[in-house]
Amino acid sequence: MPSPKSDLIVRPALSSDLPALARLGAALARAHHDMDPDRFFVTPSLEEGYEWWLGKERGNRKAIVLAAVRRARGRERVVGYAYGRLEPRDWNTLREKCGVGIDLMVEPQARGRGIGGRLVAELLRRLAAKGAPRIVIQVAHRNRAAQRVFSHLGFRSTMLEMTMETGGLRKDEAPSTSSVARRRGSLSRSPRA
Ligand SMILES: CC(C)(COP(=O)(O)OP(=O)(O)OC[C@H]1O[C@@H](n2cnc3c(N)ncnc32)[C@H](O)[C@@H]1OP(=O)(O)O)[C@@H](O)C(=O)NCCC(=O)NCCS
């Protein structure tokens, strides 16, 4: 049996990799939707969308689209991918020009064998070569497994995104503590509220 790492290469994605990358990207999007359906949208044609977008980003000189490919019996099979790109200074978040890691996904059967780490290392190397002084990523709050992987790889926590639905507010109603509590049903249920 070949060693798990020796037959694996990480290289820029080819156009022939795109259908496999799109399947992984769509699975990543669906996993996020399952974690918090209000925050993370999905569409019926995710695979097509990912194939189109990643194909376009392959041609963007500020973007990096990588494929992790396993070679066996003269054939190649995509087992993971990473996508990131250079972003300019963003005053809204006080984020200096940097590389942003956008997608990272390894197929479930191939996890825990160093493929994610190799994809991140290559993404870092290539974004640094394009002038990025640091890499910033966003990880879903509920995705503890990925947070542990990124911490282990050397990333530090820098921001916590928080979300609240506005659905129950009237147009003229400010989100006061009491209106928010009412929408959550806590006023009617809690005798101390
Ligand atoms: C996150 C993900 C890409 C990691 O890929 P992977 O191939 O399993 O990761 P690796 O095996 O390369 O592990 C990377 C490092 O994290 C470490 N690690 C793995 N799981 C860990 C855990 N649960 N806790 C702590 N460290 C962990 C590994 O030991 C490795 O470190 P090392 O190189 O020093 O040995 C993969 O789990 C995945 O595709 N998850 C679903 C998609 C996802 O959540 N993507 C991130 C979205 S932001």
The ligand as an SDF file (V2000), in Angstrom:
LIG
                    3D

 48 50  0  0  0  0  0  0  0  0999 V2000
  -10.3610   21.1560    8.1050 C   0  0  0  0  0  0  0  0  0  0  0  0
   -9.8300   20.1040    7.1320 C   0  0  0  0  0  0  0  0  0  0  0  0
   -9.5840   20.7540    5.7910 C   0  0  0  0  0  0  0  0  0  0  0  0
   -8.5060   19.5510    7.6720 C   0  0  0  0  0  0  0  0  0  0  0  0
   -7.9800   18.6600    6.6980 O   0  0  0  0  0  0  0  0  0  0  0  0
   -7.1610   17.3630    7.1170 P   0  0  0  0  0  0  0  0  0  0  0  0
   -6.5500   16.7970    5.9060 O   0  0  0  0  0  0  0  0  0  0  0  0
   -8.0010   16.4610    7.9380 O   0  0  0  0  0  0  0  0  0  0  0  0
   -6.0600   18.0410    8.0530 O   0  0  0  0  0  0  0  0  0  0  0  0
   -4.6150   17.4600    8.3990 P   0  0  0  0  0  0  0  0  0  0  0  0
   -4.6700   15.9810    8.5410 O   0  0  0  0  0  0  0  0  0  0  0  0
   -3.6420   18.0240    7.4460 O   0  0  0  0  0  0  0  0  0  0  0  0
   -4.3640   18.1160    9.7960 O   0  0  0  0  0  0  0  0  0  0  0  0
   -3.7940   19.4160    9.8480 C   0  0  0  0  0  0  0  0  0  0  0  0
   -3.1100   19.5800   11.1710 C   0  0  0  0  0  0  0  0  0  0  0  0
   -4.1040   19.6970   12.1730 O   0  0  0  0  0  0  0  0  0  0  0  0
   -3.9230   18.6670   13.1260 C   0  0  0  0  0  0  0  0  0  0  0  0
   -5.2440   18.2340   13.5170 N   0  0  0  0  0  0  0  0  0  0  0  0
   -6.1050   17.5100   12.7810 C   0  0  0  0  0  0  0  0  0  0  0  0
   -7.2480   17.3410   13.4670 N   0  0  0  0  0  0  0  0  0  0  0  0
   -7.0550   17.9640   14.6620 C   0  0  0  0  0  0  0  0  0  0  0  0
   -7.8690   18.1620   15.8170 C   0  0  0  0  0  0  0  0  0  0  0  0
   -9.1130   17.6830   15.8720 N   0  0  0  0  0  0  0  0  0  0  0  0
   -7.3570   18.8670   16.8410 N   0  0  0  0  0  0  0  0  0  0  0  0
   -6.1210   19.3730   16.7860 C   0  0  0  0  0  0  0  0  0  0  0  0
   -5.2970   19.2420   15.7100 N   0  0  0  0  0  0  0  0  0  0  0  0
   -5.7770   18.5490   14.6790 C   0  0  0  0  0  0  0  0  0  0  0  0
   -3.1420   17.5770   12.4480 C   0  0  0  0  0  0  0  0  0  0  0  0
   -2.3770   16.8290   13.3720 O   0  0  0  0  0  0  0  0  0  0  0  0
   -2.2600   18.3670   11.5190 C   0  0  0  0  0  0  0  0  0  0  0  0
   -1.1330   18.8860   12.1810 O   0  0  0  0  0  0  0  0  0  0  0  0
    0.3340   18.2990   11.8750 P   0  0  0  0  0  0  0  0  0  0  0  0
    0.6070   18.6670   10.4440 O   0  0  0  0  0  0  0  0  0  0  0  0
    1.2140   19.0230   12.8440 O   0  0  0  0  0  0  0  0  0  0  0  0
    0.2360   16.8380   12.1100 O   0  0  0  0  0  0  0  0  0  0  0  0
  -10.8140   18.9160    6.9840 C   0  0  0  0  0  0  0  0  0  0  0  0
  -11.1080   18.3950    8.2470 O   0  0  0  0  0  0  0  0  0  0  0  0
  -12.0880   19.2620    6.2790 C   0  0  0  0  0  0  0  0  0  0  0  0
  -12.1830   19.2290    5.0510 O   0  0  0  0  0  0  0  0  0  0  0  0
  -13.1290   19.6130    7.0590 N   0  0  0  0  0  0  0  0  0  0  0  0
  -14.4250   19.9600    6.4990 C   0  0  0  0  0  0  0  0  0  0  0  0
  -14.3830   21.2710    5.7830 C   0  0  0  0  0  0  0  0  0  0  0  0
  -13.9940   22.4130    6.7100 C   0  0  0  0  0  0  0  0  0  0  0  0
  -14.4320   22.4970    7.8500 O   0  0  0  0  0  0  0  0  0  0  0  0
  -13.1430   23.2900    6.1660 N   0  0  0  0  0  0  0  0  0  0  0  0
  -12.7240   24.4640    6.8480 C   0  0  0  0  0  0  0  0  0  0  0  0
  -13.7090   25.5210    6.5320 C   0  0  0  0  0  0  0  0  0  0  0  0
  -13.1760   27.0730    7.0900 S   0  0  0  0  0  0  0  0  0  0  0  0
  1  2  1  0
  2  3  1  0
  2  4  1  0
  2 36  1  0
  4  5  1  0
  5  6  1  0
  6  7  2  0
  6  8  1  0
  6  9  1  0
  9 10  1  0
 10 11  2  0
 10 12  1  0
 10 13  1  0
 13 14  1  0
 14 15  1  0
 15 16  1  0
 15 30  1  0
 16 17  1  0
 17 18  1  0
 17 28  1  0
 18 19  1  0
 18 27  1  0
 19 20  2  0
 20 21  1  0
 21 22  1  0
 21 27  2  0
 22 23  1  0
 22 24  2  0
 24 25  1  0
 25 26  2  0
 26 27  1  0
 28 29  1  0
 28 30  1  0
 30 31  1  0
 31 32  1  0
 32 33  2  0
 32 34  1  0
 32 35  1  0
 36 37  1  0
 36 38  1  0
 38 39  2  0
 38 40  1  0
 40 41  1  0
 41 42  1  0
 42 43  1  0
 43 44  2  0
 43 45  1  0
 45 46  1  0
 46 47  1  0
 47 48  1  0
M  END
$$$$
